[in-house]
Amino acid sequence: MWRGGDFRRLWVGQAASQLGEHTSLVALPLFAVLTLHAGAGRLGVLRAVGQAPILLLSLFVGAWVDRWRARTLMVLADAGRALALGAAAVAGLLGALGLPGLLVVAFAVGALSVFFDVAYQASLVRLVRRDQLVRGNSALEGTRSAAQIGGPALGGALVSALSAATAIVFSAVFFALSFLSIRRIDRGEAVPERSPRTPRVWRQIHAGLRFVAGDTSLRTVCLASAAFQFSFAAVMTSYLLFLPRDLHLSGTAVGLALAATGPGALLGSLLAARLPGRLGYGVVLVSSAALGDGVFLAVPALHGSPAMTVPVLLAVNFVFGTFGQLVNVTIMAVRQTVTPDGMQGRAAATINFVGMGLTPLGSLLGGLLAEAWGTRTSLLVTAAGMLLSPALMALSPLARLGRTLPAPPQTPPSAGRHHT
């Protein structure tokens, strides 16, 4: 797998893209809170606007990924995000970036991220053999873990030392680096034939929805993902307010606390390459989800000085990152293995649509609960909601998956024929 230059280029580009994304996920909210003095409600709106493209575009993007080269879509997405964040950084440095402009940038970056995320998941299946998917996903998720270490820490440090606008500049640079790496992928991809018989986009979307809904494992993945992402979005809205305002942490401390997820996720990626094959995919999924989600219940109980709270936050985020990453890599391997090649983009997009589509509502709910009940109570309630995800998996056939995964079905006729 590593001997192929194309996989290395995908790996480097995805790493840079993830680093840009995780830097911007800290820089944009902190710009709103520290520069524009946004409250809980406005911060919830900002996060919801950035996540809305998942709900609005995922299904269409899935159909397009199955009709176009993934490399082309990733390159265009990187270029668009670099330009959008670059423009926002310039406006921020000139003092001309207000909340409306920030909302536009957040929506644009979120929309282009939908294209990139669906395309790179489908691209991996086209670059490596199926028996290499777990290792390939482990490598890609490992770089995402490294980005989770560097992105929040770098973003928080830049916000504290310089400004939030400067942190946005670095996000744009990382997306530009991803653009340069991924555009060098040489391998030709199988793309659908251009003929009058090619199904319309709506029919392809319907075929993807029907395929996922008809597969018990994929259907459960959708429901569990929706429960987790909705609750986690609500948690993060309160969390980003709780750390600087209730615990009185600096931007650097906030970035450090968030970055602790990265080392844990790196460990989780390494474990994911081995544990499912030894303990069974079902055991790893359910136990990891329960441990990773449940640890967040400790956050609302924190009081005291940063010297007391920061070490606990580091431990919580490390555990969350470790077991959360185990779930992510294992779930992705399950999804990619049971899905035929011609349905990869639509299956990924359908799961993103159902799983991530409720995140804007979760972000809004987190802001409303924080305003009505306070951030501490809001964190407790929303963190408890995250435990619904492992409960759904424990009651489904996913919990009974063994050490090997079933072979994928044949590509449905509606997926169309392909040529190189």
N, C-alpha and C positions, 0 to 999 in steps of 0.2 A: 504494500500500500504506500509506504513512504518513498519507494523508489520512483514513483510517478511524480513528475514535476507538477502536473495539474492539481493533484491533491494538496501538495505543499502550497501552491499558490492560493487555493481555496482556503486552506488553513490560515495562512498569513493574512489574507484579506478579511476573513471572518473575524480574526483576532482584533485587527485594527478597527473594524466596524463595531464590534462589541465594546471596545475601549472608548470609542467616540460616543456610543449610546449611553454607557454607564457614567461617563463624565457629564453628558448633557442632562441625564436624569437627576443629577445633583445640582448642576449649575442653573438650569431654568427655574426650578422651584425656589432655590435660594435667592435668585435674582428677584423673583416675585415677592418673597418674604422680606428680604433685607433692603432691597433698593426701592421697590414699589410699595412696601409695607402692607402687603396683601394679608388678609385674615383667613380664617379657616374656610369660610364659604368660597372666597375667590380662589384659594389654593385648590380646593376641591374641583372648581370649575376648570381651572387650568389643567389639572391632571385628567379630568374627564374628556376635555377637548383633544388632548394628545392621544387618548386611548380610543376615541370614537371611530377612527378609521378601521379599527379591527372589526367593529360591528358593521360598518357601512361597506367595506371593500373586500373583506376576506374571501367571500364566495366567488366574486368576479376574478380576483387575483388568482385563486386556485385554478379556475378554468383557463386563464391566460398562461399560467406556468405550464400547463399540460399542452399548450399550443405553440409556445415560443421557447427559445433557448434560455435556460436559467441564467447563464452567464450574462446575456444581454440585459435582462431585467435587473440583476445585481449591480452591474456597472452603472446603469441609469439611476438606480436608487441611491447609490453612493454619491454620484455627481450632484443629484438634487439635494441631498441632505447637507453636503458640504456647502453648496451655494446658499441654502436657506439659513443655516447657522452662521455662515460668514457674514451675510447681510445683517442678521440679528446682532452679531458681535459689534459690527461697525456702528449700528444705530445705538447700541448700548453704551459704547465708549463715547459717543457724541452726546449722550443724554437724551436721545430721541426715541428710545424704545419704551413705550407704555404697555399697559396690560392688553389692549386690543392687538397690537403688533405681536406681543408675546404669544397670544392665543393663535394667531395665524401661523406663526413659526412652529408652535407645538403641533398643530394639526398637520402641517406639511411634512414635518419630520416623522410624525406618527404614520401618515399615509404611506410614505416611501419605505418606512421600516416594515410595513406589512408586506410589500413587494419583496424586500430583501429576505425576510425571515422565511417566507414560503418557498422562495426560489432556492435558497441555499440548502434547505432540507431536501428538496427534490434533486438538487444538483449532486448531493452526496451519493444518492442511489445510482446516478448515472456515471459516477467516477470510480466507484469501488464495487467489488463483488458483494453479494448478500452475506456471505460468511464473514465479511470484514466490517459489516455495519456497526456492530457493537464497538469494535476498536476505533472505527472512524468517528462515531458519535462521541466516544470517550475523549478522543483527541480534540474534537471541536468544542466539546463542553469544557474540556480542560482549559482551552484558551479563553473561553467565556468566563471561567472562574478567575483566570489571571486578570481579565478585564475588570471583574468585580472587585479584585484587590486594588488594582491601580486606578480605575476610573473614579470611584467615590473619594478615595484618598486624595488623588490629584485635584479633583474638582473642589473638594472642601478646602484643601491647602491654598489653591489659587484664589478662591473666594476670600479667604481670610487674609492672605498676604497681599493680593492685588485687588481683584474685583471679580464679580460674577461674570461680567462681560468678557474678561480675559479667559475665564474658564470655558466660555462658549467658543472662543477662538480655537482653543485646543481641540474641542470636539470636532469642529469643521476640518482641522488638519488631519485628524485620525480618519475621517471618512474619505478624504482625498487620498490617503495612503492605501486604504482598502480598494479604492477605484483603480489605482495603479497596479495593484497586485492581481486582482481578479480579471482585469482586462487582458492579462497575459495567458490565461487558460487557453490551451490550444485544441484540446480534444473536441471533435465534432459531436454534437448531441443529436439524438433522434428527435425529430420534430414532426408534427402531424402533416400529412399531405394536404396541399391546398386543392380542394375539389368541391364541387357542389354538394357532395355527400357529407362533407364535414359537418357535424352537428352544430347547431346554434349554441351560443354561450349559455342561454337559459336551460337548454336541454342537457348540456354538460354539467351545469350546476346541479340540476335535478338528479342526474346520474350519481354525482358525488354524494349528495345528501342521502339518496336511497341506499348507496353502498355502505356508508358509515352507519346509518340507522339499522341496516339489516345485519350488521356484524355485532354480536353481543359484546365482544371485547372493546371494539372501537366506540360503541354506544356508551359503555360504562366510562371509558376514558373521557368522553365529552362531558358527561354529567359530573364526574369527580373534578375535572378541570374547571368547570363552570363554578362549582361550589367553592373551590379553593381561590380562584382568581377574583371572584366577587368579594369574598371576605378579605383577601389579602390587599386588594385595592383600597378597601375601607380602612384596613389597619394602617397602611402606609400614609394615608392622608393625615390621620391622627398622629402617627409616629413622627412625621416630619415637623409637626408642631410641638409635640411632646418633648422632644430632645432639646431644642433651643430655648423653649419658653418655660416648661415645667422643671426640667432638669438643669437649665441654664448652661448648656453646652455651647462651646464656640463652633464656628464653621469647621475648623480643623478636627475637633472632637467628633462632630457629626459625621464627617467624612471617614474618620478612622473607625467609628462604630459600624457604619454601613460596609466599609471595606472588609471587615472581619468575615463577612459572608464568603468572600473570595477564597481565602485559604481553606475554609471548610468545603467549598464547592470543588476546589482542586482535589482535595482528598476524596470527596464523593465521586469524582470522575474516575480516579484511579481504582476505587473500590468497585465501581460499576462495571469495569472490564472483567472482573473475576467473580464477584459475589453471586450474581444471578445464575451463573453456570454451576455454582457449587451448592447454593442454598435453595435455588428455585426462584423463578421470576415473581411468582405470587407472594412468597414470604418476604422478599426484598421490598416489593411495592408497598404492601400494607404496613409492615413494621416501620419502614423508613418514613412514610407519610405521617404516621401517628407520632413518631418521635420528633420529626422536623417541625410539624405544625404545632404540636403541643407545647414546645419550649417557649413559644411567644407569650404564653400565659404568665410568664415571670416578669415581663416588662412593666405592666401596670403597677406592680408592687414596689417598684424602685423609688427610693427617696434618698436625699442626702447630697453630698458634694460630688463633683465630677470624679474625684479620687476614688469614691466608693462605687459610683454608678457605671463609669466607663468600663472597668474590668468585667462587670456582670454583662453589660451590653456586648462586649467582645465575645464572651463565652456563648451567649444566646445566639448571636448571629453566626458564630462558627458552627454550632450544632445545627442550626437551621440550614446553613449552606451545605453542610455535609450530607444530611439526609434528604434535603430537597433536591440536590444534584443526583443522588442515587435514583430518586423517583424520575427525574427528568430524562436521564440517559436510558433507563430501563423502559419507560413508557415509549420513548421515541423508537427504540429498537423493536418493541412489540408492534407499534404502528407501521413501521417501514417493512417489517417482515411479513405481516399478514395482508399487505396491500400490494396489488399488482402494479407493474411499472407504469402503465398508462393511466393510473388513478392516483399516483403519488401526490401531485400538486393539489388535486381536489380534496383528497383525504386530509392532507395537512391543513388546507384552508378551512375545510368544514369543522375540523376540531378546533382550530384557532377561532373560528366564528362563534361556535357554541361555547367554547371554554373561556375565551377572552372577551366575547361580545358584551358581557355584563359588567366588565371592569369600569366603564364610565359611570354606570349607576352605583357601583361600589364606592368609587371615589367621591361622588356626590353625597352618598349616604354617610361616608366617613366624616365629611365636612359638616353635614347637618347634625350628626350625633355629637361631634366635638363641640359645636356651638351650643347645643341644647343641654348636654349632660356633662360637658367637660372632657378633656382629652383622655384622662385616666380611665373613666368609666367607659368611654367609647372604645378605647383599646381593649379593655377586658371583654366586652361584648363581641366585638368583631374578631378578636383572636380566638374566642371559643367557637365562632362560626367556621373557622378553618378546619376544625376537626370533623366536619361533615364529609370532607373529601375521603379520608381513610376509611370512614364508616361505609361509604358507598362502595369502595373497592373491596372491603372485607365481605360484603354481602353479594358480590358478583363472581362470575367465573374467573375474573382476573386473579382472585386470591388462590385459585387452584392451579395456576400455571406452574409447570414443572421446570426442569433444568434446560429443556429445549423448547423452541418455539415451533408452531405448526408452519407448514409451507404455505406460501401465498396462493390464492385462487388464480385462475386464468384471468387475463385482462378482459373486462366486459366489452362486448361488441361496440357499445356506444363510445368507447374511448378512442376509436378510430385506429387506422393502420399507420405505421410509422416508417420513415426511411431516414437514412443518415445523410 
